[in-house]
Amino acid sequence: MQRKIKLSVDEVENFVKAACNCKFDIDISYNRYVVDAKSILGVYGLDMTKVLTVNYDGYDAEFENFLKQLAIAS
């Protein structure tokens, strides 16, 4: 699955916590930079002013609801 989100610096910690609660791999990227969404340092290293892409192959209802809060209009 792929979702487009916008993260603020204040939301990074909650995003990483939500990702860590999932039993599947989650990547977050901007352009060519891809990092593990479960790595707080990796996520902080991304440009928060840009739209970020979240890629994952699994389902977790709480994570889906969290992503809906961060989703951008497409």
Residue pairs with C-beta under 8 A, 6 or more apart in sequence:
1 55
1 56
1 57
1 59
2 53
2 54
2 55
3 53
3 54
3 67
3 71
4 51
4 52
4 53
4 54
4 71
4 72
4 74
5 51
5 52
5 53
5 54
5 67
5 70
5 71
5 72
6 51
6 52
6 70
6 72
7 15
7 43
7 46
7 48
7 52
7 70
8 48
9 44
9 48
11 70
12 40
12 43
12 44
12 48
13 40
14 66
15 37
15 43
15 66
15 70
16 37
16 38
16 39
16 40
16 43
18 62
18 63
18 66
19 26
19 37
19 38
19 63
20 38
21 60
21 62
21 63
22 56
22 58
22 60
22 63
23 58
23 60
24 56
24 57
24 58
24 60
25 36
25 56
25 57
25 58
26 36
26 37
26 38
26 54
26 55
26 56
26 63
27 34
27 35
27 36
27 37
27 54
27 55
27 56
28 34
28 35
28 36
28 37
28 42
28 43
28 46
28 52
28 53
28 54
28 55
29 35
29 46
29 52
29 53
29 55
30 46
30 47
30 50
30 51
30 52
30 53
33 45
33 46
35 42
35 43
35 45
35 46
36 42
37 43
37 54
37 56
46 52
51 72
54 67
